[in-house]
Amino acid sequence: MKNINDLEHSIENLRSTTSPTTDQRILTDASAALAQSTQTYSDSKQTSLRRTIMKKHWPKFAAAAVIIVAGLGVLVLLSNGQATLYAQVIEATENARTIHVIGKDLQNGQLKKGIEVWYQRGAGVVESRWENGIETLREIDNGKYAWQYFVGNELATRSKSIDPLGVVARILDTKSFKQRLKRDTARDKTFDGIRLSAYSSTNPKATWGMTAWLDELDRIRSWEKRHLLDNGQWEKYRIGQVEYDVEIQANIFTLDPDVKVVEVDTILEDIFDLEKATFKEEVLGLVFAVHEVKRCEGGIIYLVSSVRPTDETRQKIRPRKARPSYGDFQLRAKLLGPAAQDQPYQTVDLGTVRHADLYAEWNLFLPREFASEEPTNCELLIYIYTRGNLQKKIKAEGLPWHTRLKPEIALAARQKATLQSVLGEVYSTARALEPFTGVWLGIKPLRYTDKEREAYVEELRSRHYPPDKIRDMLTGKERCPVLARSRKPSEISKEKWGQDRKEYLEEIQNK
Amino acid sequence: MLEDRLLIRQLRRGDQAALRLIYERNKDHMLTVAHNLLLDRSLAEDCLHDVFVDLAVRAAQFRLHSNLKGYLATCIANRARDVLRSKSRQNVSLSAMPEHPANPAAPPAQLIHSEQATRLRAALTELPFEQRQAIVLHLNAKLKFRQIAKQLGLSVNTVQSRYRYGLDKLRSLLKTGAEA
């Protein structure tokens, strides 16, 4: 061997492969061992899940708030008499008994399955997410309830159904496709003996394109999205295929029997209970509520508040699963600028919770110099904003889509909590909710290091962010956002987070 | 890493498909590692068997703290070391190589390659195990030096030194064998 490279190359080429006989022997023995070991481990863990959860994470929740539906076998299917949550029903679903969709996107440079969807009339919709050949998430919706299961977890969650048709609705909405895309006869094709008509669209710079193919019944059969690479080649980065009236196995609509199901809505309704709210008001089809307000040391006030749609809004306006929010709010003292300085308090974020159509916040109000030393009430200035389809509807009616409230909340004379206890309570609750909801804890803003900025830009590139915006970000013309203003509870310890919030309070007070 | 974690999560739940997927994705490079460490293919296959059965036995409590491929490659390397310790070591000198069976149907190039592979493997077994392990994990399991260092609990410098000295000695052995 002439040199070290030859030697290394030769060793690299010393490859061995298994034989089928060996594979069978090993897999048979390993499979048997796996079945035995996981059964033994499962048997040894007889502790009630409810007791474990209650003991570990949720000290303040009533036992009745956590309803665990064990062993979900076959889902309750939609019966003829059962109303769906929303009045609108896509007509096109009457054109198909079942629908099966496979969507692929670029993963590690190859087009791989990213989503698979099944729809069955009367049963519901299942959306399954995939990454590099592994199912990561399964969502099942039967029009009344929606289950979400991160594959591999012990628990799944059950909530009210939102947008039961999900992506199926958008696929069946061929009217929208035909409005947005132009007939492209050059791309017409035949697939499986079916003549398909192409409709395409490109961006003005001709660096991006999309085509959808429809059959004679005007149903989408496939689509692709493509972009132009620097080398002048077109690359497909998303493709999809749709089949109609295929047989769907019943077990698609089920979860494994050993997966425990948690009722998320019940838990959240207990924490953010409208019946027990200190204050609530309906505006713009939303309900704003204050659930807790407490004096803390140093004149600080602790506040828990939320916004959600009214039942009537939910009935009339269908949200999209990807964006189920109907609205949110801002406490005016958060805003920068002179207008906020006339507020007696400055708001400090503790955390936010977002689940389905509920948005809630935990906040501290830090008194400014001119604030009363012993206030008897807390004046709030809240801006309420509608979002999503609710906002669209209101704007279409020519009405204002946001408003403000100025309630005064009475403070109990003697009730005082320590900052420590309040922060501890928020952390524990956030941590308990984290597996089921979008919950974040506020932290002092973290700035990007140069390396993190580069990694962020790379990620934007991989997600096809506009190249000119990326260029501006690198040259400093476009503002690169801060790395983070919040953290997932599991990413930060209780002590560190408490320290962070106290330091932040001191910084504000010392300004 | 995310994919590894997901697979392991499924394996912990007793998912047979996850076990099969982990096996399919890793069997060949694991066998290569064992074969190049042991020279003996049947012993290498036994090591592969033992590592996977052990993984299955411990599946319910298994926690992955690093890259799965690296973890499995190190497992089988350790298993190979145990096998060597438990059996009497048979040094195969280059001058006493076992004759590979003549296969009149094999093209000459393939025969030459096979002979070179045998010589190279035999030379590998002449190295101290630690040097052999560093070479095989880097070149056959495609692990970076820092991954090897992390798996073995060593410094990167130590791993690189073992690798360099191992290659130097290997070149010397092969040169000596060629001249013999």
HADDOCK unambig.tbl for C-alpha pairs under 7 A between the chains (distance, minus, plus):
assign (segid A and resid 11 and name CA) (segid B and resid 139 and name CA) 6.69 0.50 0.50
assign (segid A and resid 12 and name CA) (segid B and resid 139 and name CA) 5.26 0.50 0.50
assign (segid A and resid 12 and name CA) (segid B and resid 140 and name CA) 5.42 0.50 0.50
assign (segid A and resid 14 and name CA) (segid B and resid 117 and name CA) 6.36 0.50 0.50
assign (segid A and resid 15 and name CA) (segid B and resid 32 and name CA) 5.30 0.50 0.50
assign (segid A and resid 16 and name CA) (segid B and resid 28 and name CA) 6.18 0.50 0.50
assign (segid A and resid 16 and name CA) (segid B and resid 31 and name CA) 6.14 0.50 0.50
assign (segid A and resid 16 and name CA) (segid B and resid 32 and name CA) 4.76 0.50 0.50
assign (segid A and resid 17 and name CA) (segid B and resid 28 and name CA) 4.91 0.50 0.50
assign (segid A and resid 17 and name CA) (segid B and resid 31 and name CA) 6.83 0.50 0.50
assign (segid A and resid 18 and name CA) (segid B and resid 28 and name CA) 6.19 0.50 0.50
assign (segid A and resid 26 and name CA) (segid B and resid 49 and name CA) 5.23 0.50 0.50
assign (segid A and resid 29 and name CA) (segid B and resid 53 and name CA) 6.51 0.50 0.50
assign (segid A and resid 30 and name CA) (segid B and resid 52 and name CA) 6.04 0.50 0.50
assign (segid A and resid 30 and name CA) (segid B and resid 53 and name CA) 4.44 0.50 0.50
assign (segid A and resid 30 and name CA) (segid B and resid 56 and name CA) 5.64 0.50 0.50
assign (segid A and resid 31 and name CA) (segid B and resid 16 and name CA) 6.42 0.50 0.50
assign (segid A and resid 33 and name CA) (segid B and resid 53 and name CA) 6.36 0.50 0.50
assign (segid A and resid 33 and name CA) (segid B and resid 56 and name CA) 5.54 0.50 0.50
assign (segid A and resid 33 and name CA) (segid B and resid 57 and name CA) 5.36 0.50 0.50
assign (segid A and resid 34 and name CA) (segid B and resid 14 and name CA) 6.06 0.50 0.50
assign (segid A and resid 34 and name CA) (segid B and resid 56 and name CA) 4.48 0.50 0.50
assign (segid A and resid 34 and name CA) (segid B and resid 57 and name CA) 5.70 0.50 0.50
assign (segid A and resid 34 and name CA) (segid B and resid 59 and name CA) 6.73 0.50 0.50
assign (segid A and resid 35 and name CA) (segid B and resid 14 and name CA) 6.19 0.50 0.50
assign (segid A and resid 37 and name CA) (segid B and resid 57 and name CA) 5.33 0.50 0.50
assign (segid A and resid 37 and name CA) (segid B and resid 58 and name CA) 6.93 0.50 0.50
assign (segid A and resid 37 and name CA) (segid B and resid 60 and name CA) 6.62 0.50 0.50
assign (segid A and resid 38 and name CA) (segid B and resid 13 and name CA) 6.61 0.50 0.50
assign (segid A and resid 38 and name CA) (segid B and resid 14 and name CA) 5.47 0.50 0.50
assign (segid A and resid 38 and name CA) (segid B and resid 60 and name CA) 5.27 0.50 0.50
assign (segid A and resid 41 and name CA) (segid B and resid 60 and name CA) 6.34 0.50 0.50
assign (segid A and resid 152 and name CA) (segid B and resid 6 and name CA) 6.87 0.50 0.50
assign (segid A and resid 152 and name CA) (segid B and resid 9 and name CA) 5.16 0.50 0.50
assign (segid A and resid 152 and name CA) (segid B and resid 10 and name CA) 4.91 0.50 0.50
assign (segid A and resid 152 and name CA) (segid B and resid 13 and name CA) 6.94 0.50 0.50
